[in-house]
Amino acid sequence: MRPEIGRWKYLAVLGLIAAGAAFAAPSSRMPAGVTLLPLAGITNDRDASVSQLKLMVDRRAAVRGIYMETGVPGKLAAAAHVYPLRRIESKHGVVLGQGQGVKAILLRGTIDSRAGEGKLVVSYLSNGLLGTYRNCKLDLKKRAPHDWQLLNAYSGRPIQRIEVRTWMLGISTLTNVCPSATA
C-alpha cells in the first residue's frame, strides 16, 4: 500500500469519528399505510445525536422495512430514512452510518413476518486504517401483530438502547448488541 493511501484512509476515519456517523439512505419517504413500531434508541460517544430505530409494519402486520430518525435533542429538524426490507435482505444489506465516503455501520439479514422472527447482522468498521469490520448478531421477535422486540442474539435480552462506542480508528463496540470483551 502506498503511504498516501494509508494516510487518506486514516484521515477519513478520523473525520468520520470526529463528526459522528452521518446516517444515509436512498429514501426518506414512508410507504402509505405503514405503522412505525419503536425498537431501540441509538446514541454515540462522539456527539449529542440520538437515532430512533423503528420497524415499519403494514396493515396486515407484515414487516416492510426499517425506519430511522436521527436528530439532536432540543433541535427541531431531524433526518429520517427508510430502509426497505428487500434491501436489508440483499447480499450487502443497507448502510446505516457513513462518513466521508466510508461505510461505518451496515445492517443485513432476514425478517419473516409470518414466523414472527428476524435474524439480523450489524457490521461495523472496527479499524478504518486496515479496513476491518466486526459483526454482531441481533434477533427480532414478534410479541403481537403490531408489537416486535429487538433482542441480543447472544443473551436473549431485550435491547432498548444501543450506544456506538468509538476509538481513534473506528468503532470499538455497540453496547447491548455485541458480546462484551469480559464475557
N, C-alpha and C positions, 0 to 999 in steps of 0.2 A: 504494500500500500504506500502510495506517495504521501509524504508528510503533510502537504497542504490539504489533502482529502481528509486525513485524520483530524487535522485542526478544524476543518469545516464541520465535521460531524460533532466534535466536541463543543464548538460554539453554538451549533444548532440545538444541541441538547441543553446547554446552559440557558439559552433563550427560552426554550420550552419550559424549563423548570422555573426560571425567574418570573415568567409571566403567568404561570399556571397553565394547565391544559385547556386549550380552546376547544370547545365541542363543535363538531361539524357533522352535517348530514346533507343528503341531496334535497331534502324537502322539509318544510315546516308546516305543511298543510295537513290538517287532520281529516281522515276519511269521514264521510257522513255516516251518522248512526252509530258512532263509536262512543263507548263509555271508558273513562280512564280510571284504572284501579291502582291506588298507590302501592308501590313495592318497597322502595328504600330511598333515603336521603344520602347524598354523596357530598363529602367535603374533602378538602386537601390541606396540607400543612404549609402551602405557599401563598395563599390569598384567602379572601373572605367569601369567595363564591360558594354557592350551595346549589346542587342539582337535585331535582326530584325525578326519580325513575318510576315510570308508571307503565302498566300493561294496558294495551288497547284491546277492548273486547267488544264484539258486535252484539246486536240484539239477541242472537241465538246463542250467546255465551261462547262464541268461537274467538280465539285469540287472533288478532290482525297484525300485531306488531308491538313495538315498544316506543314510548314517548318519553322524551327527556326535556325538562325545562331547567335552564341554568340562569342564575342571577345572583346579585349581591343583596343581602337583606337591607332594607331601607331605601333601595332604589327601585323606581317603577318599572323600568324596562328589563325584560328577561328574554333570553333566546330560547326558542322552542324547536325541537327537532323530532321528526317522525322516522322511525326505522321499521320498514315493512317486514313482516315475518319471512317472506321469500328471500330477502337479503340476509337476514340473520341466519337462515338455514342454508345459505350458499356456502361454497367451499371456503371463501375468505371471510365471511361474516361482514360486520359493519365496524367502521371506525367511530368509536365514541369520543375519543380525545386525541387531538393532534396539535402540534405547534411547529411553526417554521418548516412545514412540509414533512415533519417526522410523525409517523403514526405511533402514538404513545399508548393508547388503550383500545383494544379490539374485542368484539363480542361475537360469538358464533354458537350455534347449537340447534336443537330441535325443541319444538313445543307442540305437544299433542293435546288439542282441546278435548277430544273425546275421552282419552285416557285420563285427562286431568293432571298431566305432568309435563315437565320440561327438563332437559339436560343441557346446560349451557357451560361454555368455557370462556373465561375472560383472559386475554393475553395482555401483558403489559411490558413496556420497554424497561428492562432492568439495568441495562448498560448501553447507553447511547454511543459510547466510543467504540464498543465492539459490535453493536447492533444486535445484542441478545435480548430475547424475550423470555418471560416466565409465564406459565399457565396456572390458573386456579379454576376449580370446578364449582358450579352453582346448580342447585336443584330448584325447581319451581313446582309447587303443588296446588291443586285446586281444592279449596275447602267448601265452596258453594258455587253456584253458577256465576256469580259476579264477585267472587272472593278468592283471590290467589295469594300465595305466600312465597317469598323468596327464602331459600334455605341454604345454609352452609352444607355443602356436599360431604364434608369430612366429619362434621359433628352432628349434623341434622338439626342444628339450632336455627331458629328464625333470624333473618337479617333485616333490620330496620334502618341501620346506618352503616355506611361504608366510608372509611377515610383513606384517601390516597396519600401514602407516606412516601416522600421523596428523599433522594440523596443527591450528591453532586452530579452524578452521571445518569440519573434516571429515576425510576420508581423502585423503592425498596420493598413495599408490600401494599396490599389492600386489606386493611384491618376488617375483621369479621367475615372475610371471604377466604383468604389464603390461610393455610395452616401456619401457626406461629413457629418461629425457629426453636422455641423451647419445648415444643410438643414432641 
